[in-house]
Amino acid sequence: MKFFDFYNPYIALIKAENEEQAKEKYVEWVANDEGDLEFDEIEKDHAIVKFSQARDEHGNLVPVDEILEQLQSTQPELLVIDGSLN
C-alpha cells in the first residue's frame, strides 16, 4: 500500500493501492467532489509520524494498537481527516 497526503481542499491522509484509488477514496470519504485536489505520495515512515500525531474526535491521540492495525491492513483507509470536517 501507498500513502497519500492531501492538503487541498481538505487535509487527509489516505492509504491506498495507487493514486487513482486514493483520489477516489478522498472524494468518497472527504470532499464529495474531485475539484482541484492537491496531494503528494509520502513514504510509510512519514505517514506513521503524521498518523501517530493525529487526534480523534475527542482530542485524544490515536492508540498505538489502532495505528498498527490500520497500517498493516490491506484495505484502503482514511487515516487522518481535516479537523474542521468532524
N, C-alpha and C positions, 0 to 999 in steps of 0.2 A: 504494500500500500504506500501511497504518497501523501504528502501533507501540503495543503494549500491555505495560505494566509490571505484572506480577503480584507481589504481596507476601504473599499468604496463600492457601493454607497454605505454599507454597514460592515462593522468588524465581525469576522467569523474565522474560525479555524476548522477546516474540514479535512477529514481523512477519506481518500477515495482512490480508486484504481488508476485514474488518469484525469487530465484536465477537463475533458468533456463531462465526465461523471461528477466532478467537483462543481462545475458550473450548474449542472442540472440539479444537484442536491442543494446548492446555495439558493437557487430560485425556488425550489420546493419548500425548503425549511426556513429561509431567512427573508428574501426580498420579494417574492411573487412576481418578479419582473427582471429580465436579464439586463436591460438597460446598458449602462456603461460600467461594467464590472472592472474593478482593478484588484489584482491579486498577484501573488508570487508563489511559486512552489518553494517550499523550505525543507531543509534537512530534518530528519527524525529527531535529532538532539535538540534542535531549535524548537520544534513542535512540543517536545516533552517539557521544556522550560516554560513555554507560553501556557501550556495546559496546566502545569503544576502551580502557576501563579493565578489561575482563573478562580473566580468565586462563584458559588451557586446563588440561587435566588434569595437566600437568607444571609448572604455576605460571608459565608464560610468557604474556606479553601476546599477544593475537591479532594476527597480522601485518596491516599496513595493507591489503595487496592482498586478503586474505581478507575484511576488513571491507567494502571497497568492492564486492567481488564479491557478497557476500550482501545488501548493502543495495540493489544495483542489480537483483538477481534479481526476477522477478515471481512467484516461488513463495513460499508461506508458509515461514517459517524460525523455528527456535528459535535465538535469538541468544545468550542468556545463560541459564544454569540455576544453581540453588542449588548451591553447592559441596558441601554435605552429601549431595547425591544422586549425585555422581560415584563 
